Amino acid sequence: MKKGLTKAQADMKLANLTTIFNILYDKTPISRADLAKISGMSPTSITRFVTSMLSINLLRETPAEEKKVGRTAAWLAINPDAFYSVGINIDSGYIHVALLNFRKQIIADEYTRITIASPTMEQILDIAYDLYLSTLNQTAVTPDRICGIGVSVVGVMNDSEILEFTPQLKWKGINIRRAVIEKFCFENVVVENDCNSSLVGQLVLHPEYKEKSVACICLGSGVGSAFWCQGSLFTRPGRVSFSEIGHTIVEPDGMLCDCGNRGCLQTFIAEEALIKRAQAHEPSITLLEEIHQAWLSEIPWARELITQACSYIKIGINNLACVYNPEIILICGESVDDYWDMFGAVMEEPQPLFYPFKDKLTILPFAKKYQSSIIGVAQQVQDIYLNQLLKKTL
C-alpha cells in the first residue's frame, strides 16, 4: 500500500478499479467516454484507472474505425493474453486438463480416461501433470505466464483445501490443495467441487444468469448439485460445498450406495447404479453405452429402467426447487453430454413440481459439463490473481 493511503481509501479505490474493469470485461471494446458514462465516474478518474490497467498489460488500446475531426478516439479492449490459468477436472473415470487465456477461452487441452483401479491421489496428480505438460507443448505459453491452477473434483470440499469425502474415488480427508501446490509448483491454487465449478462456468458463459438465483443438478458417476444466489455460490460457514443432493435418501430400504447408506437418490440415476440395475436383467452389461444401445433397441427392461431414472431425476429437480426456490435449474453431467437422447425425457410433462413453482421455474440442460467446470474453476483462480494485480496499481 502506498505511503499515506489509508485502508479505507485503498478499499474504495480498489472497488472503483474493479468496477471499471468489470465494465471493460463485459463491454469490450469500449471507449473512455462510454466507460465514464456507464460507470458514472469522472473522465479524470477513468483516465487514471485505465492507465493503471494498461501499465500491467490487462488492456489493449486500438484506434477507432470511425475517424472524426480532431483527435482520433481509441477503443479499450481486454487483452486475452494478459495471463493464463490451468484448469483440471478430476472425475472417477477421466481427467481433463486445459490451458485458458484471460477471457476464459480454452486454447489447449488434453483428456484421458482413468484405467487404474482405485487410483490414489498421487497417481491421479501424476497423470494430470503429464497432461498439463502436453497442453503447454501445444502452445507457446511458458509456465511464468500462468497465474495459477484450478482443480474441479468430485466430492465434498472444505474451504478449497480439504477433500472431505469422494465416494467415487474413495478418498477421505486429504489436503488436495497442498498436494497440487507441491506437484505443480504454483501457490495460487483453488480446488472446488465439480458441481460448484460447473455452475460458475455457466455464469461465465451466460452472464445473464449472474443476477438470478440458479441451481444445477449434475448427473454422471455421481449426482451433485449447486446453488448460486445474490452474486455468489451458496455455502455454509466453513465453506463446505453444498453439492450432495445425490445422497438424499428417497427409499430407506433401497440399494446400498457407495456412501454407505441405502436408497440414496443417486442409486437410481448415477452411472454405476444404472449398470448394477441393468445387470439384474443382463449380467454381461458393464457400460452405460450398452444400456443406451438396449434403450435404442427398445428392449423393455432398458426402457423401464430409464423411465424410472427420469422419474427420479424429476424428483431431484423438484427437491432442489423446494429447498432453494431458484429461478433457473440447469441439468448437466456426463449423462447429459453423452446420452441426452435417453435422458431428455426429464424435460417432458408431467413435472412433479410443487404447485407454486409451476410455470415460474425455468429448467434447461447444458452439455459439456467437464468444460464448464474447468472454465468455472479457472474463473476463481484468475479472480484471485487479478485482485492481487489491481491492488499493486493503487
Secondary structure, 3 states (H helix, E strand, C coil): CCCCCCHHHHHHHHHHHHHHHHHHHHHCCEEHHHHHHHHCCCHHHHHHHHHHHHHCCCEEEEECCCCCCCCCCEEEEECCCCCEEEEEEECCCEEEEEEECCCCCEEEEEEEECCCCCCCHHHHHHHHHHHHHHHHHCCCCCHHHEEEEEEEECCEEECCCEEEEECCCCEEEEEHHHHHHHHHCCCCEEEEEHHHHHHHHHHHHCHHHCCCCEEEEEECCCEEEEEEECCEECCCCCCECCCCHHHCECCCCCCECCCCCECECHHHHCHHHHHHHHHCCCCCCCCHHHHHHHHHCCCHHHHHHHHHHHHHHHHHHHHHHHHHCCCEEEEECHHHHHHHHHHHHHHCCCCCCCHHHCCCCEEEECCCHHHHHHHHHHHHHHHHHHHHHHHHCC
